[in-house]
Amino acid sequence: MKIHFIGIGGIGISAIARFLKYDGNIISGSDIQESSLIDILKKEDIKISTPHNQTNITDQDLIIHSAAIKNNNIEIIESAKKGIKTIERKEALPIVLGNKKVYSVCGAHGKSTTTAILSSILQSTTLVGAISKEFNSNFRYIKNKINEESTIVFEADESDGSFLLSNPYCSIVTTAEPEHMNYYGYDIKRFHQAYESFLKMSKIRVINAEDEFLSKLNINAIKLYPSKDITNISYTLREDEPYTKFKLKDLGYFEVWGFGYHIAIDTSLAILAALNEIGLDHIRTNIKKYIGIKKRFDILYNKKDFVIIDDYAHHPTEINATIKSLLLYSNLRNIDQKIIIWQPHKYSRTIENIKEYKECFKGCNELIILPVYSAGEEYININFQKEFYKYDPILATNIQRDKTSIHIIKDNKIIKTYQKGILIGLGAGDITTKLRTIII
């Protein structure tokens, strides 16, 4: 088919576009502006135009658009005029996953990491909402042998209910902590029912059985009890790269890239799911291929006295886990100064979790707070100086990076420069671009 993607530059929808291209379809796309991901897609011979333009809609068989695209988009309007079938990204999932053996990973936290680790273990076709460093993409296509069932590792999304369309053969749930409650009408019962439905769809289920909701769920599943199933955890650096080693149940020891108890949990869930497909020897061999995902404790600059790290953590639970990893890393590196640059993500999330945010930065020496990344929400005044007074935060308006420094900007003036310590940027907005772009 000829398939056109509106908003193709999104991390999730671009993976679907890549899959459908490898599956033999003719793919085109458009987005509001250029990006590094769009540049990569163009190199993969996907025709993409920016910005959106009605002339992009010609004789396609199907139009797929991201959730961010509204009905007043000029390409949506043109496709309606031409009578071309137009669906949202989540409605396209049955086309991609409908006849496949899907290992579907979801949860409020850790789903990208768990998906990427499971992908490394199974060496299968993968669609993940991040860039796996193993194959430097959010997508990998593995051609199956003749008559062999096609296996896909897929990062499912609970934020818009689309995980219910992922056709799970194996459902893996990292945590069912309430998040994205606006989609569920702030109805906790409806939220939990969606997770229960997701699990009941699948033949095999793997869950973190110490999650508050999942622990009470009466369902047949492979259950991980982290506090008793994961033991003898140790951490080490090899060539300044972080590794976590632990014992899982009676299966022996495993070592995986990354730092922290949360990494051990994510890895354990992946291992328990993979045992359905391959043996322990293969798991131990393949897990070595996992070398992290971009924007998850992603070390951008690494010198003796100064380290710059980029991390996607934007929810208090995620930030708390990341800072625990940071403290481990700091101790092993013998660097005492720990600087946090936090870009709050959405006004609604910040206000709903303000109490938890005020507690999750413990252990840092300095806290710099950037303006809220609104993600399209209307401005709401939050007094960060008052709310976070115990950290004596620096309220900045921007940051800039040169080869060896990070500059803190307020009102277009450099107010502080860092060249020593471990500096970590936290957030799901454009802070990652700011940390990676050398402009001075």
ZAMARGU-4260 file (C-alpha; in steps of 0.2 Angstrom, whole numbers, plus 5000, padded with zeros to 4 digits):
<rodrens>
0) 5000/5000/5000 | 5004/5018/4998 | 5004/5025/5016 | 5007/5043/5021 | 5011/5048/5039
5) 5007/5065/5046 | 5018/5069/5061 | 5031/5056/5056 | 5044/5064/5066 | 5037/5057/5083
10) 5047/5043/5091 | 5033/5031/5091 | 5025/5034/5074 | 5042/5034/5065 | 5045/5016/5071
15) 5028/5011/5064 | 5032/5020/5047 | 5049/5011/5047 | 5041/4994/5050 | 5028/4996/5037
20) 5042/5001/5024 | 5052/4985/5028 | 5036/4975/5027 | 5034/4981/5008 | 5024/4996/5008
25) 5027/5013/5000 | 5029/5026/5014 | 5029/5045/5014 | 5027/5058/5028 | 5026/5076/5034
30) 5029/5085/5049 | 5029/5103/5056 | 5048/5105/5055 | 5064/5096/5052 | 5073/5086/5065
35) 5087/5074/5067 | 5075/5060/5067 | 5068/5066/5050 | 5085/5067/5043 | 5088/5049/5047
40) 5071/5044/5040 | 5075/5053/5023 | 5092/5043/5022 | 5081/5028/5023 | 5073/5033/5007
45) 5057/5039/5015 | 5050/5054/5006 | 5046/5068/5019 | 5041/5086/5017 | 5040/5100/5030
50) 5030/5109/5035 | 5013/5101/5032 | 5005/5104/5015 | 4989/5098/5006 | 4999/5094/4991
55) 5006/5079/5000 | 4990/5070/4999 | 4988/5063/4982 | 4983/5045/4979 | 4988/5036/4995
60) 4978/5021/5001 | 4980/5025/5019 | 4984/5041/5030 | 4991/5038/5048 | 4993/5053/5059
65) 5000/5055/5076 | 4989/5059/5092 | 4996/5077/5091 | 4988/5080/5074 | 4971/5089/5075
70) 4956/5088/5063 | 4960/5105/5057 | 4977/5100/5050 | 4977/5105/5031 | 4982/5087/5026
75) 4968/5079/5037 | 4956/5091/5028 | 4963/5086/5011 | 4962/5068/5014 | 4944/5069/5019
80) 4940/5079/5003 | 4949/5065/4993 | 4940/5051/5003 | 4956/5043/5008 | 4955/5032/5024
85) 4963/5041/5038 | 4967/5034/5056 | 4976/5039/5071 | 4993/5030/5076 | 4985/5018/5088
90) 4972/5012/5076 | 4987/5007/5065 | 4993/4995/5078 | 4982/4980/5072 | 4989/4983/5054
95) 5007/4981/5061 | 5005/4969/5075 | 4989/4959/5071 | 4996/4943/5065 | 5012/4943/5075
100) 5019/4935/5091 | 5020/4951/5101 | 5030/4953/5117 | 5021/4969/5123 | 5029/4980/5136
105) 5020/4993/5146 | 5020/5002/5162 | 5022/5020/5170 | 5041/5018/5172 | 5054/5008/5164
110) 5045/5001/5148 | 5058/5008/5136 | 5072/5000/5145 | 5063/4984/5148 | 5058/4983/5129
115) 5076/4987/5124 | 5084/4974/5135 | 5071/4961/5129 | 5075/4965/5111 | 5093/4962/5114
120) 5090/4946/5123 | 5078/4939/5109 | 5086/4948/5094 | 5070/4951/5087 | 5060/4964/5077
125) 5058/4978/5088 | 5048/4994/5090 | 5053/5005/5105 | 5049/5023/5110 | 5068/5027/5112
130) 5084/5025/5103 | 5092/5008/5107 | 5111/5010/5107 | 5113/4992/5101 | 5105/4996/5084
135) 5105/5015/5085 | 5087/5016/5081 | 5069/5015/5088 | 5066/5001/5076 | 5074/4985/5070
140) 5068/4972/5057 | 5073/4954/5058 | 5067/4944/5044 | 5060/4927/5050 | 5064/4910/5043
145) 5051/4903/5031 | 5036/4896/5041 | 5043/4903/5057 | 5031/4914/5067 | 5036/4932/5067
150) 5041/4938/5084 | 5040/4957/5089 | 5045/4966/5104 | 5034/4981/5106 | 5034/4996/5118
155) 5015/4998/5121 | 5008/5015/5127 | 4995/5016/5141 | 4994/5035/5140 | 4981/5034/5126
160) 4974/5017/5129 | 4983/5010/5113 | 4992/4996/5123 | 4974/4988/5121 | 4977/4987/5102
165) 4994/4979/5103 | 4989/4961/5101 | 4999/4954/5115 | 5005/4936/5115 | 5015/4940/5131
170) 5010/4955/5142 | 5024/4963/5152 | 5019/4976/5165 | 5033/4985/5174 | 5022/4996/5186
175) 5004/5002/5185 | 5007/5018/5195 | 4994/5031/5190 | 5000/5042/5176 | 4991/5051/5161
180) 4975/5051/5171 | 4968/5065/5160 | 4965/5051/5147 | 4956/5041/5159 | 4945/5055/5165
185) 4954/5054/5182 | 4945/5038/5185 | 4957/5026/5194 | 4945/5011/5192 | 4944/5014/5173
190) 4963/5016/5173 | 4966/4999/5182 | 4953/4990/5171 | 4963/4995/5156 | 4978/4986/5163
195) 4968/4971/5168 | 4961/4970/5151 | 4979/4971/5143 | 4985/4957/5154 | 4970/4946/5151
200) 4972/4947/5132 | 4988/4938/5132 | 4993/4920/5134 | 5008/4924/5145 | 5009/4937/5158
205) 5024/4944/5167 | 5022/4957/5181 | 5030/4966/5195 | 5020/4958/5209 | 5025/4971/5221
210) 5017/4985/5212 | 5002/4992/5223 | 4989/4987/5210 | 4997/4972/5202 | 5000/4964/5219
215) 4981/4963/5222 | 4976/4957/5205 | 4970/4939/5205 | 4977/4933/5188 | 4988/4919/5182
220) 5005/4927/5179 | 5024/4925/5180 | 5027/4936/5195 | 5043/4945/5200 | 5044/4950/5218
225) 5059/4961/5218 | 5063/4962/5236 | 5065/4944/5238 | 5068/4938/5220 | 5083/4950/5216
230) 5098/4948/5228 | 5116/4951/5229 | 5116/4967/5219 | 5133/4975/5215 | 5138/4989/5204
235) 5154/4992/5195 | 5162/5003/5181 | 5172/4996/5167 | 5180/5009/5156 | 5169/5021/5165
240) 5153/5012/5159 | 5141/5007/5172 | 5135/4989/5175 | 5123/4981/5188 | 5126/4963/5193
245) 5113/4953/5203 | 5106/4936/5207 | 5088/4932/5200 | 5078/4919/5210 | 5087/4902/5207
250) 5092/4906/5189 | 5109/4912/5194 | 5118/4929/5191 | 5116/4941/5177 | 5125/4957/5173
255) 5118/4971/5163 | 5123/4989/5157 | 5116/5002/5168 | 5116/5007/5187 | 5102/5004/5199
260) 5089/4993/5208 | 5077/4999/5194 | 5088/4992/5181 | 5089/4975/5190 | 5070/4975/5190
265) 5068/4980/5172 | 5081/4966/5167 | 5073/4953/5178 | 5056/4956/5169 | 5064/4954/5152
270) 5073/4938/5157 | 5057/4930/5164 | 5048/4934/5148 | 5062/4928/5137 | 5063/4911/5146
275) 5047/4907/5136 | 5058/4908/5120 | 5076/4904/5123 | 5087/4896/5137 | 5098/4904/5150
280) 5114/4902/5141 | 5107/4912/5126 | 5100/4925/5138 | 5117/4928/5146 | 5125/4929/5130
285) 5113/4941/5121 | 5111/4952/5136 | 5128/4958/5134 | 5122/4966/5117 | 5112/4979/5127
290) 5122/4995/5130 | 5108/5006/5135 | 5096/5018/5126 | 5098/5036/5122 | 5092/5049/5135
295) 5092/5036/5149 | 5108/5039/5160 | 5116/5044/5144 | 5134/5049/5146 | 5137/5063/5134
300) 5154/5070/5140 | 5166/5060/5151 | 5182/5067/5158 | 5191/5064/5175 | 5183/5079/5184
305) 5168/5083/5173 | 5154/5072/5167 | 5138/5077/5158 | 5123/5065/5158 | 5106/5066/5149
310) 5091/5057/5157 | 5073/5057/5151 | 5067/5055/5169 | 5052/5068/5172 | 5041/5059/5184
315) 5046/5060/5203 | 5047/5041/5204 | 5059/5041/5189 | 5069/5055/5195 | 5071/5047/5212
320) 5078/5031/5203 | 5089/5041/5192 | 5097/5051/5207 | 5100/5035/5216 | 5110/5029/5201
325) 5119/5046/5200 | 5124/5044/5219 | 5131/5026/5215 | 5140/5033/5199 | 5147/5048/5209
330) 5154/5036/5223 | 5163/5025/5210 | 5170/5040/5201 | 5176/5049/5216 | 5167/5065/5211
335) 5158/5073/5225 | 5149/5088/5216 | 5132/5083/5209 | 5123/5096/5199 | 5105/5093/5193
340) 5097/5103/5179 | 5078/5100/5179 | 5066/5105/5166 | 5049/5102/5173 | 5037/5093/5160
345) 5020/5100/5159 | 5011/5111/5171 | 4998/5098/5175 | 5011/5085/5180 | 5021/5097/5190
350) 5006/5103/5200 | 4999/5086/5202 | 5015/5079/5209 | 5022/5094/5217 | 5024/5086/5235
355) 5034/5071/5227 | 5045/5083/5217 | 5050/5092/5232 | 5057/5076/5240 | 5065/5068/5225
360) 5081/5079/5223 | 5089/5074/5239 | 5107/5070/5237 | 5111/5084/5224 | 5123/5098/5229
365) 5115/5111/5217 | 5098/5111/5208 | 5095/5122/5193 | 5077/5123/5187 | 5072/5128/5169
370) 5055/5135/5164 | 5042/5122/5162 | 5041/5113/5145 | 5023/5115/5142 | 5020/5102/5129
375) 5006/5113/5122 | 4998/5117/5139 | 4993/5134/5144 | 5004/5144/5156 | 5001/5142/5175
380) 5012/5151/5187 | 5021/5140/5199 | 5033/5148/5213 | 5048/5136/5211 | 5059/5147/5222
385) 5046/5145/5236 | 5041/5127/5233 | 5059/5121/5232 | 5067/5133/5245 | 5076/5119/5254
390) 5087/5116/5239 | 5091/5135/5237 | 5088/5132/5218 | 5095/5143/5204 | 5080/5148/5192
395) 5087/5149/5175 | 5079/5153/5158 | 5091/5143/5147 | 5107/5133/5147 | 5121/5132/5134
400) 5135/5120/5131 | 5152/5122/5124 | 5165/5107/5122 | 5170/5107/5140 | 5157/5118/5149
405) 5139/5120/5153 | 5133/5138/5155 | 5118/5143/5165 | 5108/5158/5157 | 5096/5170/5165
410) 5089/5184/5155 | 5101/5181/5141 | 5116/5182/5153 | 5128/5169/5159 | 5126/5168/5178
415) 5136/5152/5181 | 5148/5140/5172 | 5151/5122/5176 | 5167/5113/5172 | 5169/5101/5186
420) 5157/5088/5195 | 5144/5077/5188 | 5130/5087/5179 | 5114/5078/5175 | 5100/5085/5165
425) 5082/5078/5169 | 5067/5080/5158 | 5056/5075/5143 | 5057/5091/5134 | 5070/5100/5124
430) 5083/5099/5138 | 5091/5084/5129 | 5094/5096/5113 | 5101/5109/5124 | 5113/5097/5132
435) 5119/5089/5116 | 5120/5105/5105 | 5138/5113/5106 | 5134/5131/5102 | 5148/5142/5111
</rodrens>
